[in-house]
Structure formats: structure tokens, C-alpha cells
Amino acid sequence: MILDRRRFLVGAGLAALAAGLGLPLSFDPAAAQTVDQAKLMAAAASPLPEKALGSATAPVTVVEYASMTCSHCAAFHTTTFPELKKKYIDTGKVRFIFREFPFEPVATAGFMLARCMPEDKYFPMVSTLFETQKSWAYSTDPAAGLLAVAKQAGMSQADFEKCLTDQQLGEKVQESALYANKELGVNATPTFFINGKKLSGALGMAEWDKELGPLLAGK
């Protein structure tokens, strides 16, 4: 394989995020708080084009910050998110915005791969990466694991290597996390903002119903 582990880590992550932020690598629940909506939705919060599902006119906007190597994020996306999408996003009640918050180079690489997919394949790739997380995120050879996922999604090895050595893309993925940490106080994943209310942890459907019910009453 041309893209060996060392080149993979250098090209995909540059080791900058983990070294620069000093963030916890595990889930750390935090008390709910509300952030400034202007900061949450500022252009600087999303250095790359916004990735969202649901109606732009939905009464509730949910912003999630996740890391591709976060087991709690994977648990949320594989167990709770499908029901949340069916009940609230697909029905026009919630607009769901997904933002990158990689803790280390391998997570950055996962996000880069999703960003290199065609527009309509971004969320399917994110879902696949979470579903297969154990096979690549905790592997001794994450490059090989991610290449296998990429090939299954129709990406060639040449495109895979081109994607993961795109330094500008990697830096922009990391900028999302740097902004969220500095301006929004995000320091764990997953972190959700529900109309600006900040909640951390892999919320279950009962918790989503409790949070969204009052916001959607009469709508």
C-alpha cells in the first residue's frame, strides 16, 4: 500500500489538533447552557460548506459536534439518530447540522474522506464510518481500514490518497473544532446545540423527546 501509516498520519492530521487543543479524549458530560446564536451560526464556525439535513425553515435547529473516532458518537448515530431523523428531521420539525470536531489525526482523516465524497454521499459515508468504526478507528493500520471503507463506497485508491494528503482540507476540518472549543466551549463529543442550548452526551430518544417537545408545542 503506497500510503503507509506515517504518511497517513502526517497527511491526514498533521498532529496539530491533539497537540494544540489539549482536549479530553473521552466523553465528559457538562451542564446545559445556552450559547450566543450569532456565534453558533457564524460563517467562521463552519470553515467548509455546511452539512445539514432537514428543512431550512424548521422551527428547531440542532447542531452536533462529533468526532469520527468517538465511540459515544458512533453509538448515537447507529442507534438513536435513525429514529430522530424519521420522527423530527424528515417531518420538517428539525434542521440537523453536522460539524467536525476531530480529537486526533485518524478522526480528521475520517472527516476528510466524507468531505471528498460527492455531495449526496456525504451523510451516507458518515453513517458508514460510524457503523464500521471498530474496524478502522482502533486498528493498528487505520489507513488500510479506511481504504477498505472508501473502496466499498466507490472511491479509488488514487482518490483516497489524494484526499488524505490534501493539507488545506485537513486544516479546515480542524478549524471547525478550534472555533467550537474557543467560541462555543465544546470540549467533548458528541455535543449538541438545540436552538442554542448546549447538551453533551449521546442523548437517547426519551431525552430528545423531552428537549424537543416544548420547542415544537403547537407547531
Steps between C-alpha positions, in 0.01 A plus 500: 500500500652831390356710781679356803403570861749784550398685184138435586528666840704791371281565197167451670548660837832684521472415873403864551161460660582255775817687588351847479168467679580269786140377502377191685490188288199354679142605558464763771138603570449868568219706643254644251558860397392730220739656253473807284317400181706749300818318604346158442389582146792728403677425173823436694329214684490299179817559294378242247153499335226424750374144517137487605187290481141617523306812410677835511179644649465241777407656837787322675864492395731237647877529456710196585876502553640149466827316458519207259699293753267576792319184615217703655447677167489166321249366752276804447516485122439125475225467761320830565557714192290290257193544722575867561527553125175320427300670775631855489735571208312336213173656621632855474510565874878501545792617289805295592846646438803272534841649578847353534678486836794259453715430803788343309634427150301183430172678576609785272564246225150355536344842460723576202381185325137596555572847365662352189187304411237642260253731674224241521739242643627706795250389763493138377881496535479647851251229593720227352806627684314495831357155428846361419689707757644202689657361182711807427506751788664263745702304247878478496472607136222763477602588144424148378171498688390832356612399152276193521203718597581751224523230235163358605361851451640511147817704559818394325830467686638793301211722606531372856866602517432834330227573754701413810804698391297817439655716771258789449201272546650350816567843646146619431355191667710583805399866492143392568608346830729788594214748458254282690741458789595867526170671420236244603669317785486157335744262668336159461312303239226471411388851592162627379356848477119495491390850400816613677464285813818300548479136608776241506469125469336239277142604574238226468156548343332563835737791555443632148123485547536687830713772343313537172144463628471848658673665204255342256181538705225632277717483188 
